[in-house]
Structure formats: C-alpha cells, structure tokens
C-alpha cells in the first residue's frame, strides 16, 4: 500500500518541475481567451477607424468601378489603394497589441527553442489513442459543444430581438439604411464576442488548474528531485567535514600571530589578537575545545605566544564570541586586563624589571558567565 501511495501523483509540482516545463515551452494557455481578446481588439480597431476605412474604400471603388478607359492610367489609383491599407493600420496595430499582451494574463511571454524541436512521440499511435480518450480531450469536446451552443443561442436571440429592425432596412430611405445596418452588425458582433468572453472566463481558470494538475508529482519523484538538487546526504556530510577541516587549518595558521591564548586550562582555548587598525577591541583569531584546544596551546608554546589560564573568561569567550569577531563591550574590562598583562609581560622579557602579576579575577557579567559543568560545542 505504501508503494501505491508513493506512485500516486498527489504532490504539487516543485519550482524546479515548473521551471523545467517552462524551458520546454509548456505553459498554461487559453485559446478561448486569445480568441475573445482578438475579437474585442478587432472590434475596437474597427470602431475607431471604420469611418476612415469606408471613406477610403468608397474613393477607391468609385474609381475602380467607373467604366472609363482613362481611369486605367489614372496615377491616383495606387495612392488610393495605399490610403485604404493605411486606414486599416489602427486595426492591425490594436490586434498586434492584443496578441502581445494577452499571453501575460496566463503563462506570460515565452520563447523556447525546445518547443520548435520535432516531437516524434506525438506520432506514436498508442500515445495518440490514449490522448484521444483522455479526460482532457473529453473536457475539450464538452467545451466545444457548449461554446457552439452558447454562441448559436446568442446569435439566435440577437436575430430574434433585431428581427423588426432587419426587415425595416428594406423600407429605409436610401443613405439611412447603411447607418442602421452598421448598428445592427455592431450589436451582433459584440454580442457574439461577449458570449465568447463568458467561455474565456470559464476556460482560463480551468487551463491553469489542468496545467498544475498535469504537472503533479509522486512522493518518490519529490524525493528523487530532492536528492538530485541537494545531493546525496552522505556526500554532503563528507563535503561539510572537509570544509570544516579546511577552516580549522586556516584558523590554526593564525595562532602564531595571536597576542595571547586564554585557556580553561585543558578543555578550551581562545586566541586573541589586538590590531588598532581593526578597531578598539581585540578579536578572536582561533578557538577550540578538547583536542583542538590542545593543538592551539601547542602552537602557542612553539611560537612563544603567551598563555593565560582564566577558566571563566575562556568559557565565556568560547561560547559568546565567534571566530574573527571582536569581543563584546561587556567584556572590555576583563580582556583589557589580559592585554595589559601581555604587554607588561613582553616589556619584562625585553628589558627586565619587576615581573607583572598574573591577573586572576575578571569582571564578567552574570548573564554571560558559563558554568564549569556546561559542555560547549561548536561546528
């Protein structure tokens, strides 16, 4: 039962699955929305420019149908034909604008070379038969029948409503019948386009739903994609281990440059360095626990870096200060004592004099203190 559940496409498509589908030219599209938008754009273009189109056509046809031999050589005829073409430009421009803008409603603009490549799978008769009897094909058939019935009903209702006006055209005075006919045609045209708008309002959400339903994934596909995108957990673990090792090696190269190493004395070690160019406070160049702390102490001894045993301060610095970060202001007083002691110790070794006293008390705020029995670990 668990295997059957894993093979059912119950999971929403991942972002990678959607991106891959888009790369292959597969995006949701609604033909009904495109048809409706095109009809409305054509209607709007004709509404704007119909007067000029009629005037230009009238001028062209008046000359074309006049049986006068002189008109055959009339140089104005090409100009009249050009004017007719120009009068149609607003319609063409609005139609192009609609063709460019409509895809933004669903799927967005897309150009994919993959969609131009030949798909021989479509020539497979088995695939063709399975697609023929698919749920999507059935829905498309029902939609086509419903669209035909709806548009046919709208046209029939318009003709019924305008029946008297159509008959009245026969009795209109010459010159007025054209205006009445244009009104009837406009009403019929936009009624038909409006009925397709109803179909588009139903079809567009359905196409979006069908697209996402088609791309749904099984639980196994989700797991497989996760492995491919994130990598094998064991490999990732080894990579993280190598990254930590490299970071530690880089850190250990900074120990010889430290001004002081503060220890627990055996569990923790924190190396501090003070550079006036980096600010007013020392910063942590290395820190470690257990074996790593022992390596830091060993490096410090071999490079003559002073080591100060201050268990409470070492625990606090180890827990609250990240590598390469400056110490917080709350610890300025405690660390200042350490740095002052280090400078005095260097001066003593260089020129002699009284040996400085090793500090044994540090002011650490209670909320920053770490009890000795608390085990602190870092990556």
N, C-alpha and C positions, 0 to 999 in steps of 0.2 A: 504493500500500500504506500509505503514511503517513497518507493521508486516512481510509482504512478503520479504521486503528488509533485515530485521533482520535475517530471516531464510535462506537466500542465503549464500552459503559459498564463500565469496568474500575476506576474510582477510587471509593473510599469517599466517601459523602456528606459534604460540608463541614458545619461547625457552622451556617452560615447556611442551608443547604438543610434541615437537620433542624429548625432553628428555624422556618423558613417553613412546613414541613409541619405542625408542631405548631400554628402560628397558624391553619392551615386545618382543624384538627380531625383531622389524620391522625397517629395514634399507634398503636403496636403493641397489639393486643388479642387475648386468647384467650377465645373463647366457652366452650370446654371447661373452662377454669379457673374461669370465672364460674359455670358450671353445677355443677361439683364443689363449689365453695365454698358455693353456695346450698343444695345438698342437705345438706352437712355442717352448715351453720348451722341449717337447719330441723330436722334430726335432733337436734342438740344442744339446741335450744329445746324440742322435744317431750320429750326425755329429762328435762329439768329440770322441766317443768311438766305432764307427762302426767297425773300423779295428780290434780292440782287440776282439770285440764280434765275428766277423767272424772267427778269428783265434781260439778262444776257442771252438766255435761250431764245427769247422772243426776237431779239435783234438778229441772232444767228439764223434762226429758222425762217424769218421773214425774207432774208436774202437767199437762203438755200432753196426755198420752195417757190421762189418767183421765177417763172419760165422766161428769163430774159438772157439771151446769149452774152450780153455784155457782163453779166454777173459772173460768168465763168472766169473772167480775167480781172475780177474786182480785187484789188490789193488789200481791201479791208477785211476780206473773209478770214484769212489766217489770224488777223488781230482779234476778230470777233470770237473765233474758236478759242484763242488764248484767254480771252476775258471770261469765257464760260468755265474753263479749267480753274482760273484764279478764283472765281466765285465759289467753287467747291472747296477751296483750301481751308476755310474755317471748319467745315465738316470733317475733313481729313485730319486737321490738327487736333480737334477735340477727340476724335476717335483714337488717334495715337496716344494722346494723353491718358485716355481711359485704359488703353491696353497696357501702358506702363504702370499706371497707379493701381489698377485692380489687383495684381498679384500681392501687393502689400497687405491686403486685407487677410489673405490666407497664404501662409507659406513663405511670403517675401520673395524678393528678386533672387533668381538663381540661374547661374550658367555652369553646367557641369559637362565636361568632355566625356565622362563615363556614360551619360545618357545618350550620347551620339554613337557610342560603340555598338556594333551588332550584338544582339542577344539571341543566340541560337536556341536558348531554352524555350523561347516563345514559339519556335517551330515544332517543338515536341508535341505530337498528337495527344499524348497522355496528359500533359500539362493543359493543353487546350480543352480537353474534355472535362478535366477537373475544374477548370475555371468556368466552363460553361454551366456547370451545375453547382457552383459555389453560392453561398449566401449573398455575397456582394453582387453577383450577377442577377440574382432574384430581386434584390432591392432596386438595382438599376432598372430592371424591367418594370417593376411596380411604379417606380418614379416616372418612367417614360409614359406609361399609360395614364397615370394621374395628371401629368403635365399636359398631355394631349386633351384629356377630358376637361381640365380646368381652362386651358386656353380656348378650346372649342366652345365651352359654355359661355365664357366671357364674350367671345365674338358674336355668338348667337344672341345673347342678351343685348349687346350693343345694337345689332341689326334690328332686333325687335323694338328697342327703345327709339331708334332713329328711323323707323320704317316710314313714318309720315314725312319726315324731312327729306328722305331719299326720293320718295315719289314727288314731293314738292319741287325738287330740282327740275323736273320736266316742264314745270309751269313758271319757273323764274324768268324774269326778263334777261335778255342777252347781256352779259357783262356781270350780272349779280350771281349767276349760277356758279361761277368759278370760286368766289369767296365762300359760298355756302358749302360747296363740295370740299374745299380745303378744311373748313371747320369740322366737317364730318370725318374726314380722313385723319385729322389730328386726334380727334376724340377716340377713334377706333384704334389708332396706332398706340397711343399712350395707355389705353385700357388693356391692350394685349401685352404691352411691355410691363405694365403694373402687375398683371397676373403672373408673369414670369418672375417678378420680384418676390411674390409670395413663395414660389417654388425655390428661389435662391435663398430666402430666409430659412427654409427648412433644410435645404441641401447643404449649405455651408457648415452649420454645426455638425451635421451627420458626417461629412467628409473628414472633419477634424477628429471626431470620435473614432471613425473607422480607421484612420491613419494610425492613431495611437494604439488602437486595439490590435491592428495588424502587426505592430512592432513589439507587442508584449513579449516578455521573456520568461523562460522557466527558471526555477531556482538554481538548477545546475548551470544554466547559461550565465546567471549572475555571478555564481562562484567562479566559473571559468574566466569570465571577463575581469573579475577582481584579481585573480592570480596573474593574468596577463598584464594588467595595468600596474599593479603594485609589486609584482614579483613574488617568487616563492618565499614563504616566511623564513625557511632555513637559510636561504641565500641572503635575505635581508638581514638576518641576525649576524651572519658572518661579516657582512659589509659594515654593520654598526660596530662590531667588535674591532674590525680593522681601523675604522675611523677613530674609535676611542684610543686605540694603541698609538696611532699617528699623533693624535692630540696630546697624549701623555709624553711622547718622545719630544715633541716641540716644547712642551712645558718644562721638561727636565733640562733642556738646553738653557733655560732662563735662570735656573737655580744658582749657577756660579756668579751671576750678575746681581744677585739679591744683596740687600744691606743686612738682613737678619732673618733667621729662621726661628719661629716660635713653635715650641713643641709641647706635647701633653704630659710626659715626655716621650712615651713609646707609641701611643695609639694614633696621634695626629701630628702633622707638621704643616706649617703655613709659612711660606717665604714672602717677605715684604721688600719692596724697593721704593725709595723716595727720589723722585726727579722733579725739580722745581718747574721744569718746562711743561710737565703734565698736570700741574695743579698744586694745591696747598696740602694735599694729603697723600700718604703712601698708598700703593696699590698692591694687590696680590699677584705675584708672578707664578706661583706654584703652590699647590696644596695636595695633600694626600692622606690616606688612612692605611693603617696596617703595613703591608709590605711596601707600598708606595711611599709611606711616611719614612720608613727605614731607608729607602733609596735616596729620598731628599736629604735626610740627615747625613748620609754617607757622602753625597756630593758636596754638601756644605762643608763638611770637615776637610775633604780633599782640596777644596778651593778656598779655605781659610775664611769662610763666611761665618760670622758669629752665630751661635745657637743659644737661645734663651728658653729656659724651662718656665713656662707660665701656663699651667694646665687650663685654668678657667678661660683665659684670653684665647688660647689656641682653639678650644672647643667653640667659643663664640665666633671667632673669625672663620673657622672652617665651615660652620653652619650658615652664617648670615652674609658672607661676602663671597661673591662669585669670582672666578678666575678673571684677571685683568681689570677688575673693578676697584675703585678707590674705597677706602674704608668709610663707613658712615660717620656723620658728625658726632653721633652719640659715643663713638669710641675714640674720638680725637685725643682726649686726655690720657687714656690708657696707652695708646700707641705712641703718643708724644714722649711718654716716659721711656718707652722701649727705644725709640730713635735717639733720644738724648743719651741714653746709656751706651748705645752702639757708637755714637760719635765720640763720647768720652773714652770708651774702650780703645778706639782707634788712635786717639791722641795719646793715651797712656802707652800703647805699644810702640808708637812712633817716637815719643820724646821722654817717656818715663813720667815720674811724678807719682802722686797718690793714686792708687788703684780705685776706680769707681766702684761704688757699692751696687750689687746686683739688685734691681727692683723686685720686690716680692708681693706688692699689693697694687692692684689696678682697679680703677673705678669703672665698673661695668653695670649699666642699667639692669634692673632686675628682670625686665621683660626680654632682654637679650641673653641672659645667662642660660647656659645649658648644663643640666645636672650631670655628674660624672657617670651615672648608670644609664644614660641615654645613648643608644647606639646610633651614630650618624653615618649615613651612606650617601654617596653621590655617584652619578653615572661615570 
